[in-house]
Amino acid sequence: MRKCMTGFRPALAAAAVMAVCGSAMGQFASSNVTLRSWIPLAGFPSLPANANDCWGYTSASGREYAIIGLSNAAGFVEVTDPDNPVIVASIAHTPSLWGDVKVYQGYAYFCNEAGGGVQVIDLRQIDGGVVTLVRTIPNTSTAHNVALNPQSGYLYTCGAPSDGALTAYSLADPANPAYAGRLNSVYVHDAQIVSYTEGRYAGKEIAFCCNGPVGIDVIDVTDKSNPVRLSRTTYPNLSYCHQGWLSEDRRYFYVDDELDELGHKVATTTTYVFDVSDLSAVTLINTFTTGEHAIDHNQYVHGRFLYQSNYTSGVHIWDLTVPSSPTRVGWFDTYPEEHEGDPGFTGTWSNYPYLSSGILIVSDINRGLFVLDPSAARACLDADLNHDGRVDFADYLEYLNLYDASSPEADLTGDGLVDFSDYLEFLNEYDRAC
């Protein structure tokens, strides 16, 4: 049986943690996602009132950690053994509902907009249980969010200083971020910043900014003293453009609007798909929905999958084989209470799908940290050989053709041979298709 115990917790919280262990597995509905462990809010030393953002970190030794934002601290949890997470450290900050964190070269950058500013936290000795607050970046007290481009080595604040403009800091010295420039004049709620190394934008650093009621701004931030806005894009039912993430080929930008469901502009959780192959002419090409009445919050792309944290309906996993029209292949509801009427701001805040072990870290405002195994969801469309976003008889015929030709693509066991064991493996993949 999976566990929800932790290796370090205050005595007052121990009873609360133990009380939920026996019922944890059965109380959360899911599809193709397995609960490995769960640390409720009461299990954290700071006894927080709520959780917010999460991220991950892999130490030099290969040990894996979850970082979770809490109302009064940042929590650091080893998840190398996903069934037995261990809280290793906690860094206090100004109490706030909000928080956001990113990691670069052994340092975490944690913010909240309640006056605490962006904290620089040294993670390099975390294997020994040592996590150290180095400093707080000046003039970042209202930062709602932090974005980070690991390719360029720049950190960006969203929502600070007072006008909320996107602001860049050089991480040439990761322990001491250096101000590099303000990059726009409107409030930026969240952003993804990437460096292009090929194609028409090679050599450019581009910020994809979600600007609330303004919509999407695409800004060339290569020259921090002379940023250039390439486009501004709105879309039907725009209420509050909240957050977005690029497909790995950078052709598509998946955007959530945090208030379109609450404002009854859409009936169910809706994600907007934009073609961003031309940064000067960003185009809405499709929308898709979970079919549930919940507000969407944060989403991230890893490989061919999109991972969405949608408040009261939990985390949802989408296969991007057909990137303009994703297929949902799994979900896990961290907040199983039934909700009547308007959707609310409770449940899952964010997720982190990038640890090499494949586990999925999920933060829940009300319930703390979840460690999930999404491997079954990731395997749903393995048998989709014609890449049309579904598994059907056409894929079966496609495999028979590859098998009869002894094609290397038919070697599903990876032993260099095409034989009956590969056929059986294909049947297994075909049978487990979602």
Secondary structure, DSSP 4 states (H G I P E B T S, - for coil): ------SS--HHHHHHHHHHHTTHHHHS-EES-EEEEEE-GGGSTT--S-EEEEEEEE-TTS-EEEEEEESSEEEEEE-SSTTS-EEEEEEE----S--EEEEETTEEEEE-TTTT-EEEEE-TTGGGT--EEEEEETT-TT--EEEEETTTTEEEEES-STT---EEEE-SSTTS-EEEEE--SS---EEEEEE--SGGGTT-EEEEEE-BTT-EEEEE-SSTTS-EEEEEE--TT-S-EEEEEE-TTSSEEEEEESSTTTTTSSSS-EEEEEE-SSTTS-EEEEEEE-SS-----EEEEETTEEEEE-BTT-EEEEE-SSTTS-EEEEEE-S------SS--S-SEEEEE---TT--EEEEETTTEEEEEE-HHHHTTTTT-TT-SSS--HHHHHHHHHHHHTT-GGG--S-SS--SHHHHHHHHHHHHT--
